[in-house]
Amino acid sequence: MPGGSILCVITCGCHPERERESKQDGRHYRNQGCFECCIKCLGGVPYASLVATILCFSGVALFCGCGHVALTGTLTILENHFSKVTSDHAMLTDVIQLMQYVIYGIASFFFLYGIILLAEGFYTTSAVKELHSEFKTTICGRCISGMFVFLTYILGIAWLGVFGFSAVPVFLFYNIWSTCNAMRSPVANLTNVDTICVDVRQYGIIPWNASPGKACGSTLGDICNTSEFYLSYHLYIIACAGAGATVIALIHFLMILSANWAYLKDASRMHAYQDIKLKEEQELHDITSRSKECLNSYT
């Protein structure tokens, strides 16, 4: 068997040499090549679930990766410029470390959950049912699909909250960045630059007794010029965009799962109808056979 046929058998599960069509009035055979077999196999790919999975993986990766690095940079900025006493921001340090561990858990969970939803899409797509004609829905399968719909809905609402929460540091860094730009403007140069300050204590990040707690004038300008500030600001923006992409992916998954669940429900009803119809036809056939036997016995 050629290498392409072997690959076709492994990936698509079909044997090109065995799939033939014959005509009753002749000896004409048509071998289905590997190309036709692979086209048939590609027809069973749930492209909607595949796109949603890629979008979900990308969004979670951007949120977790950029968010983790941005939190580390934020802690460095606070320690060097706003809270030089370790005990003042000890609680904030613990919270940031906890959030970083939560990020690890989110990344692992959504990696597995995305693969599960993609597999569920493979087994519920109509093209796969055409490849496997003996496929039949069960109550357990419909319950699992319904469970995925409910769980994805809950996760979508949770990620809406995450998306809103991830916009908070973007807002804080934007305020600092806009203040630094105001200091560089010609209007600000006419006044005393030292009167322009940013006090992070008003945001509740560090306690009011933290020293110095605020940055003014040239100190604030130095903070804006640091690589930690520039990198953390842009990483928070990317992390917020990643959270938004994850929300879109979960909404996409929710639509796909709802459609698959409706399909399974309709398929179950169709199978039940076909079973009842088959039984009725069998009973009618039995009654007809008995009637013919009775008529033959009388005659």
Buried (B, 14 or more C-beta within 10 A) or exposed (E): EEEBBEEBBEEBEBBBEEBEEEEEEEEEEEEBBBEBBBEBBEEBBBEBBEEBBEBBBBBBBBBBBBBBBBBBBBBBBBBEBBBBEEEBBEEBBEBBEEEBEEBEEBBEEBBEBBEBBBEBBBBBBEBBBEBEEEBEBEEEBBEBBBEBBEBBBEBBEEBBEBBEEBBEBBEBBBEBBEBBEEBEEEEBEEEEBEEBEBBBBEEEBBBEEBEBBBBBBEBBBEBBEBEBBBBBBBBBBBBBBBBBBBBBBBBBBBEBBBEBBEBBBEBBEEBEEEEEEEEEEEEEEEEEEEEEEEEEEEE
